[in-house]
Amino acid sequence: MEFRIAIVGRPNVGKSTLFNRLTGRQHAIVHDRPGVTRDRREAIGHLAGLEFRLIDTAGLEESAKGSLEDRMRKQTEYAIANSDLTLLLFDARAGITEADVFFANVIRRSGAAVLAVGNKCEGKAGQGGLMEAWQLGLGQPVGVSAAHGEGLGDLYDALIETATAMGKLDLLMPDHDDDDTDEDQPDSDFQEEVENQIEDVTTLPQIGPLRIAIIGRPNMGKSTLTNRLIGEDRVLTGPEAGITRDAIEVPFQYDGHDIMLVDTAGMRRKARIDDQLEKAMVDDALRAIRFAQVCVLMIDAREELHKQDLAIARLVAEEGRALVIAANMWDVVTNKQEALKEFRYKLDQSLGQVKGVPLVTISALKGSGIPKLMTAIFEIYSRWNKRVSTAALNRWLMGKLEAHPPPLVQGRRIRIRYATQIKTRPPSFALFVSRPAELPDHYLRYLAAGLRDDFGLEGLPLRLIMRKGKNPYIN
C-alpha cells in the first residue's frame, strides 16, 4: 500500500511546480497561464526519507455543469476522495481569496484529511497570506516556496504529524532498516540479477511494465482509447480539440501483462506552433515517444492519411520505437475494404523504413477492435526484441550476395565479409564492409528488405551499421 497525497487548489497557485519539486523531475508542464493542468497526474514523491504517491490535479473553479471545467473538477474530486491526505495549496502572496474559502469548505465537507499550504513564501513575501489562512479552519498553515525549495522542512514535520494522527505513519515511512538481515545470506535481488546476466539474451525477462505511448494529431481519440483500455474515465475526453496537455501515465494490466499507458497531447508541426504552452505540450509528447517501447499512432479512418500522420510515424521510426497504426472511428467508414486497401498502400509507399507496420481498425468509443490492437502491440513488441543468430545471419547474407552482388566501384567489387546483430530494440546489425563509404543506400535498403522478409521483422525500424574490417597485414 501507498500513502496517497493530492495537491489541489485554484488555478495558477503552483500545484504543478510543487508536484515537480517533490517528485524530483519535470513530470508536469509548468506555465504562467492559469489552468494548464487538466488531467490528474501521478508519480512517486519523496521528502527527506518519506515516500508517497503524489497526485497533481486541475485547478478548482466554479463551472457550468457538463463543461470542460466541470469535467476537470470531477477529476480533482476523485483524487481527493481516493487520497489519504489533501494539500490545499494557495498563493500566500495574494492572500486568501473567496475561491480559496469556497473550496476549503468543499474539501472539509468531503471529510478528507487536509493541510493548508501557502506557496510563494520565499523570504517573507507570504507572511501576511499565511496569517489569513487561519480563517480556512484547517489548522496551522504551512509556508513553502515550490520554485525555490524553501519551507520543505516545515512540510515534512506537518506530514509526519498528520500521518501519525491518522495511524498511517508506516505507509509514509517505508521500512528500510536492514539491521536484522542475515549478512551470511546472499541478497535475493543481487542473486537474481547475476542469474539473469548469465541467461541467454533472447530469454531476458522484461524489466518493468511495457510502456505504450498513444500518439497522434489533435482530436484523434487518444484519450478515449486510453479510457477504453483501462476501463474507466481516467483522462478527460470531449468534443473539444486539444484537451490533453500533459503526457499522463496510467498503469494497468491486460491479459496478465503489466502495462504503463501514456496518453499524450495532440502533435502538430512545431514550425506552425507559436504558443509556448503548445510547444511544451509537443515536447512532452516527444519525450513520451523516446521513453516508450511501443507507440500506437492514432489516425482518423474517415479521412485520407495526413502528412502529419506520416511525419509522426517517421519520428517514431527515427527514435527506434516499435509502431502500430490504429485507424480510429472505423465504425462510421462506409466502403471499408477500399479504405483499408488505400491505407495499406500509402503506408507501405510512404514509410519504407517500417514497411509492413501493423495497421489495426478500431472504434475507441465503442470498443471494437481493441483485442486485435493489443495482439498487434504484443506481436510487434516481440519482434522488436528479436535476435538473429550470427550463423543464420551469415548464411542468409551469402545467399543475398550471390543473388545480387554489391556494385563495382572504380572497377573493384565492394565486399561484405561478415554480419552480426549487435543489439535489439530495435534490431541492429553490423556489416563489415571493405569500403563502407562507397556502399550505396539502395543496396542497404535491399538488405534491410531481405531481413524483414526472411526473419519476420516486418514493420520494424532496422538499423544497418557499416564497419570497416581490420587489415590483417598492418604491422
N, C-alpha and C positions, 0 to 999 in steps of 0.2 A: 504493500500500500504506500501511497504518497501523500504528503501534506500539500494540499492544493490552495494556492493564493491567487485571487482575481484582482486585477488592478482596474478600477472603474473611476469615472468622473466625467465632468462635462468636457466638451471638445477643447483641444489645444492647451491642456494643463501639463502635458509632458508624460503621459502614460507610456507611450512607446519608448521615450528616452529612458525612463526608469526600467522598463522591460529589458532594453538592450544592456543597460548597466548591470542588472542583476543576472542576466543570462551570459554575459561575458563576450557577446559579439553582436554584430549588426543584423539581428533577426528581422526587425520590423523597420519599415520605411518611416523616416522622421522628416517632417516638413513643417514650415511655418503656417501653412494653410490649415484651418480647422477641419476636423472630420476626415483626416487621411485614412485612419484605420476604420475598416468596416466589418470584417470578419474577426472572430476571436482567434487569437494565435497562441499556441502553447509551446513551452520549452522548459528544460530543467534549469532552475535558478540556484545560485549559490551565494551565501553571505557568511564569511568567516566560519566555515565548518557546518553551517546549516544547509540543508538541501531540500528543495521543494519544487513542485510543478507550478510554474508561473503562467498566468493567462492574461494576455493583453486584450482589451476589449474596445469596442467603438465608444465614442463619446455619448454620454447620456443626454438626451434633449427631448423636450416635448414634441410630439409629431402627430400628424393625422393618421388615422387607422388605415392600414394597408399600404402606406407609403414606404419608400425605401428606408427612411429614417426609422419608421416604426418596426420594420423587419430587423434593422440593426439593433434597436433597443431590445427586442426579444432575444437576440443572440447574447446580449450583455446580461439580461435577466437569467438566462440559462446558466451562464458562467457563475453568477452569484449563487444560484440555487445549488450548484454542484461543486462548490468550493468550501474548504474548511474556514477560510478567512478572506475577508474582502478589505482591500486597501482603498478607501475613498480619497482620491488624490484631488487636491485643489491648488490653485495658484495663490501662494501666500503673499506675493507682491501685490496682486489685485484685490486681495481680501475675500471675504465670504460674500458670494452673490446669492440672489434669490434662487437661482438654479441649484447651487450647492445645497441650500437648505431643503429645497424640494426633494432632491434625490437622496439626501441623508435620511429624510423621513421615509422615503420609499424603501431604502435598504433596511432601516430599523424595523419597519413593519414586516419585512420578509423573515425576520428572526435570525438573519445571518450574523455571525461574529464579524465585527468591523473595526478598523483603525482609521482615524483621520490622519492623513499625511499631507503636510504642506510642502509643495515643491517650489523651486526657485528661491531657496533660502540662503544663497551664497552670501557670505558676510553677515550683515544684519538687515538685509533687504526685506526679509519676510517676517520680522518680529511682530509687527502690528497685525498681520494676517493670521499668525498663529494664535494671538490672543483672541481674535474674533472667532476662531474655530471652536472655542468652548461652547458657543451658542448652539452648535450642532448636536450637543448632548451625547457625544461619542467618547467621552473621556479625554484624557490628555492628548493633544495633537503632537505629532512628530514632525520636526522640520528637517528636510533634506534638500540637496541640490543634485538632481539626477544627472545634469550635464557635467558637473564638476566633481561628483562623487563625495560631497560633503554630507555629514549627518547620518551616514550609514551605520555608525556605531549605535546611535540612538534607536534607529530602526531595528537593529539586531536585538537590543535589550527589550524592545516592545514586542517583537516576535516571540522571544523566549518566554516573556511573562504571559502573553496571550495563550500560547500553546500549552504552557504549564497549567493555566486555569482550565483549559479545555480537556486536559488529560491526554494530550496528543504530542507531548514533547519527544517521545520516542520516534514518531514519524518525521519530525522536523530535524532531529539529530540522529542520522543513521549511525549504528554502532560500528566503528572502525577499529575497536580495541582488539589487538592480536596477541595480548599478553598470555591468554590461555591456550594458544595454539601449540601443538607439539612440534618443536623445531626439528625433531628427527623424521617427521613425516613430510614427504615432498609435497609442495603446493600443487593442488589438483589442476588449477588453471595453467600453471607453468608446465606441468607434465603433459597436459592435453595439447598445449602449444607445440612442445617438442615432438609429440607423436604426429601432429598434423604436418610438421615440416618434413618428416621423412616419408609421408604418403606420396603417392604419385600425383603429379599436378592436376591430372584430369579428375581426381576424386576429392579435391579440396572442398570442404564444406563452405556454404555461403556465409560470409561474415556480415551479421546484422540483417535487417529486413531488406527485401527487394524494393529499391527506390524507383517509383514510376512517376514521371512528370507529365501532367496533362497540359498540353500547349496548343497554341493556335492563335488566329486573329481574334479580335474582339467579337463577342456575341456568337460564338460557335457552339455554345452549350457545354463548356468545360466544367463549370460549377455544377450544372445539372447532372453530368456524368459522375462527378465526384460524389454527390449526394446519393445517386443511384447505387454506386458501388458499395458504399459503406452502410446504406440502408437507413439513413436519417438526414434531416435538413441541417447538415453541419456547416455549410457555407452558404452565403447569400446568393439567391438567384432572382431573376425577374426579367421583364422585357427591356429594361434599361441597359444600354451597351456600356461596357467598362465598369461593371460593379466591383469585380475583384481587383484589388490593388496590390496587396502583399501576396507573396507565394506562401500558401497555407499548407502546412504539413499535417496529414491526418493518418495515424496508424490504424490498420485494420487487418483482419485475417480473411483469406479466401481459400477455401478447399485445403485448409491446414497450412497454408503458406503465410508467413508474416510479411506484411507489405507496408511501406511508408508511401502514401499517396500524396503528391504535391500538386495542388491546384494553383495555376499561375494566372497573371494578368494577361489580357489580350495584347498581342505583339503587332505593332505597326512598324514601318520603316523608321529608324531613328533619325534619318535625314529629314523626315517630314514632321518631326515632333519638336515643337518649340517650347512646350511646357516642361519645366524642370521636374515636376511631380511625375508626369508620364514617363520621362526619361528614367527616373528612379524605378518606376514600375517595370519598365522593359529590362533594365539592368537586373532587377530581382528575378525576372523570368529567365534571363540568360544564365544567371547563377544557378537556378534550379536545373537547367539543362546540363550544365557542366558537372553537377553532382549526382545526376540521375544515372540509372543503369539502363532503363527503357524509357523512351519518350513516346507518348501517344499524341500524334498530331491530329487535332480535330479539324475537319473541313465540312463545308455545307454541301450536302448531297444535292440540294436543289439548284446549285449554281455550277458553272464551269470552274475548273481548277484555277485558282487565283495565283498571280505572280508571287504574292507574298506567302502563299502556302508553300510554293516551291522554294522560296528563299529560306523559310524556316526549316524545311526538310534538309536543305543543303547545309545549313548551320549545324543541325544535329549530326549529319554525316561528318562534317569537319571536326566536330568535337569527339567523334568516335563512339557515339552512343548508339544503342540498338533502337530501331524505329518501327512503329506501327502506325499506319494511317487509318483513322476512324471516320468514315463518311456518315455524319450525323443527319438526323431528320429524314432518314431513308423511308419512313412510313408514308411520307407525302409525295414521294417521287412516283411519277406515272409510268414512264417507259423504263422500268428497272434494268432490263437486260441490256438495252442500248446505252444507258447511263453508266453501268458498271464497265462495259466494254470500253467506253470512251475514257473513263478514269484510268483504267489499267494501261491503255495505250499511252496516254500523256505522261503517266508516272514513269513508265519504262523508257520513254523517249527523253524525258527531261531530267531524270535522276539516274543517270548511268552509273554513278558511284555507289548506289544502293539498289541496283536493278533486282527486281523481284521482291521489293519491300512488301510486307503483308498489308493488304487492304481489306478492311472489315466494314460491313454496313451495319449501322446501329440506329436505334432511336433512344437517346438518353432519357427522354421524357417518359416514354412508355416502357422502357426496359428491354426492348427486343434487341437481340444480337449481343448481349453482354457476355454470355458464356463463350461465344465464338471469339469475342475480343480478348477475354482472359486467356483462352487457349493460345491465341496468336502471340500474346505477350510472353507466356511461359516458353513457347517454342523458339521465338526469336532470342530470348534471353539464354536459352540452352545453346543455340548456335553461336551466340556472341562469346560464350565461354569455351567453344570447341577447340581442341588441339589435334593437329595432324602429326603423326609420327614422321620423323625425319626420313626413314627408309621409304615409306609410302610416298612422301612428298617428292623425293628424288627419282623414284620410278616414274611417277607422273610427269616430272619435269623432262626426263629423257624422251618420253613419248611426245610431249608438246614440241620439243626442239626438233625432233625428227619430222613431225608433221608440218611444222612451219619454222624453219631455222631463223635466227636473228639476221638482220640485214648486213650487207657488206658496207664497210666504211673505208674509203681510200684503198679499195681492193682487198681488204682484210676482213674476215668474218669476226664479229663480236662473239665472244664465248661466255656462256653462263655455266660455270663449273659446278655449282652446288647451291642448294637452297635449304633453309631450315626455318621453322617457326620460332620466333623469338619472344612472343608474348600473345596473350589472349586479351579480349575486352578492349578493342576489337582484335580479331585475329590479324597478326602482323608477321610478315615473312621477310627474311633477309636473303637477297640474291647476291652471290659472289660472282662479279662480272669483270671481264678483262679490261673493258673501257666503260665504266659506268656513265660517264658524262655523254657518251655518244649513243647509248641505247635509247631509241625514240619512244615517246609516250604511247604511241599506238601499239607497240609491242608489249608494253606493260599492261595496257588495257586488255590485250589478247590473253595474257597470262592470268589477269585477275578474273576475267570472264570464265576461263577454264577452271580456276579454283572454285568459283561459286557453283558451277555446274557439276563438277566431278566430286566435290567434297561436301555438298549440301550446305553451302554458305550463302545462299540466296538472301538478298535484302540487307547484307551487312556492308559497312564501310571498311573494306580491306585495306591494309597498309602494306605496300611493297617497297622495301628499302634496299637500295643497291649499295654494295660494298665491294671494294677492290681487293682481290686476293693478294696475299703477300708473294713477292718474287722469291722463290727458293734459292736463287743464285746470288742474291745480295749478301755480301760478306762471306 
